[in-house]
Amino acid sequence: MASAGHQVIGIDRDADAVQFARKHYGKSGAIFRLGDASTARLSQSDAAVCFETIEHLADPLPMLRNLRNAAGTLIASVPNEAVFPFRNYKFHHRHYTRAQFQELLAVAGWRVTEWHGQAGPHSEVEPEIEGRTLVAVAKRARPVAAKEKPAVEAKLAPEHVVIIGLGPSASSYMNLIKTLGNRRAFADEVWAINAMADIIQCDRVFHMDDLKVQEARAAAQPDGNIAAMIQWMRKHPGPIYTSVKREGYPGLVEFPLADVIGNGGIPYFNSTAAYAIAYAIHIGVKEISFYGIDYTLPNAHSAEQGRACCEFWIGMAMARGILINVPAETSLMDGCEPTERKYYGYDHFNVVLTDKPGGGAHVELQPKEKPPTAQEIEARYNHRQHPNPLMRKK
């Protein structure tokens, strides 16, 4: 900014940082001062520029309010929680969604007039880009009161998430929520897979198919389900996590694949549901409940491929201490199998688990009064039937 002919004053509360700036950038014409931007008496300026700062402050409101007293325009950035989720970074306190950032600025007395974004760590800043960095241009305004539970104080990640697909066990979720009377009484957020997002209330949507490919499929079958799904996706506010952001769909957010893999994941994704599980692990969800993620398709053999990928990511989640819940009707994690079928090799025993004081489990083998017959054992090895009873022919 100084080299472009502007008068620039830089302020930092760390003496070493100020000394470094003076040594390396003193000839630029910029002035560097020692002080705390939250409390210092600032010079009156046309604009305040605040990049790579807000996320480093536990409470950025005092600084933003102080800047409002000195400048008529604010240009500020934060990491985008929807694309670049917070992961306990050592020097960050949190990341922000666009709504949370807008509310933070409004409470501090700023009105956002323009949105810009940065797609990647080295990308140019462009208008209306929903990338890893949010950039707001704001004008001085009347401060607004924070909500009773303001977005600026929102939790970094939901603790309990429901991931729901179109499989038959989705009906169990419907029945549960009807009984509770409120979906929030069960979980913090509901994440819908594909067309389920137009059936139930949800907080996030996962549709990893490239919309350009889906448009081609819709053109080939204009009366099909893909064409119908595209219609509501063009109007959905999002976030809809997908592989590539395409024009005409305002709610699309590109899935942060590099960050998810970099956070201990591996490149193993063969279904949209698997991406949703990996994303839940990535942002620090503590509990996941699955409904409709059954892979109960007539062609069970090919369906099992998607099921295996989801179960791999469920294993990754459990390894990180995430609690997993599946309904009794699903073939996912063999939830539909009776307990006795979940201990291969113990056909003559009931396996009883009890918790040990201080952690661990105690295993007791109780002999069965009536062990299975040879015919019953052979029937178990019959893989011609679908693994889920809901799909077996009667």
HULIN-V156461 format. One record per backbone hydrogen bond with DSSP energy under -0.5 kcal/mol. CO is the residue of the C=O (numbers start at 1). NH is the residue of the N-H. Records with the same first field share a line. If there is no record, write none. Layout:
# HULIN-V156461
CO->NH ; NH
This chain:
# HULIN-V156461
1->6
2->5
6->8
8->31
10->33
12->35
13->15
14->18
15->19
16->20
17->21
18->22
19->23
20->24
21->25
22->26
25->28 ; 30
26->29
31->10
33->12
35->37
36->39 ; 40
40->42
45->72
46->72 ; 73
48->50 ; 75
50->77
53->56
54->57
55->93 ; 94
60->64
61->65
62->66
63->67
64->68
65->69
66->70
67->70 ; 71
70->45
72->140
73->48
74->76 ; 138
75->50
76->136
77->53
78->134
79->81 ; 96
80->83 ; 84
89->92
96->81
97->101
98->102
99->103
100->104
101->105
102->106
103->107
104->108
105->109 ; 110
106->109 ; 144
109->141
110->112
111->139
114->137
115->128
116->135
117->126
118->132 ; 133
119->132
120->123
124->119
126->117 ; 129
129->131
132->80
133->118 ; 131
134->78
135->116
136->76 ; 138
137->113 ; 114
138->74
139->111
147->150
150->153
151->154
159->286 ; 287
160->188 ; 189
161->163 ; 289
162->164 ; 191
163->291
164->193
167->170
168->171
169->172 ; 173
170->174
171->175
172->176
173->177
174->178
175->179
176->180
177->181
182->185
183->186 ; 187
189->162
190->192 ; 203 ; 204
191->164
192->194 ; 206
193->196
194->197
195->198
196->199 ; 200
204->192
205->207 ; 241
206->194
210->213 ; 214
211->215
212->216
213->217
214->218
215->219
216->220
217->221
219->222
221->224
224->228
225->229
226->230
227->231
228->232
229->233
230->234
232->235 ; 236
234->250
236->251
239->205 ; 241
240->253
241->207
242->255
246->249
249->252
251->239 ; 240
253->242
255->257
256->260
257->261
258->262
259->263
260->265
261->264 ; 265
266->268
271->275
272->276
273->277
274->278
275->279
276->280
277->281
278->282
279->283
280->284 ; 285
281->284
286->323
287->161
288->325
289->163
290->327
291->165
292->167 ; 294
295->297
298->300
299->302 ; 303
300->304
302->305 ; 306
303->306 ; 307
304->308
305->309
306->310
307->311
308->312
309->313
310->314
311->315
312->316
313->317
314->318
315->319
316->320
317->320 ; 322
318->321
323->288
325->290
327->330
330->336
331->334
332->335
334->337
338->341
339->342
340->343
343->346
346->349
347->372
348->368
349->351
350->352 ; 366
351->353
352->364
354->362
356->359
360->356
362->354
364->352 ; 366
365->367
366->350
373->377
374->378
375->379
376->380
377->381
378->381
379->382
381->383
382->385
387->389
388->391
389->392
